[in-house]
């Protein structure tokens, strides 16, 4: 099983109102320089938020959700501190409700 960590907010907040693109590009550059495999993804309307496990969290997001999903808990903690108005969560996959963490609606 793999543990995934994420920050979630509305798609508009993550892609328009916050400089997330800058943060992700910088991180990708750093990973490339250090020959490190990418371990984070921006997903718009991920299916895993539709599960009963995340029903309360999804209800708090005002419109179409987006997440930054990662295997790196420290990176997600950094994003939470940097972006402030996001929800955080984690899950192990595969599980009874989530087979593919990258599936989008």
ABEGO torsion letter per residue (X at the ends): XBBBBBBBBBAAAAAAABAAAAAAAAAAAAAAAAGBBBABBBBBGBAAAABAAAAAAAAABABBBBBBBBABAAAAAAAAAAAGBBBBBBBBOBBAABABAABBX
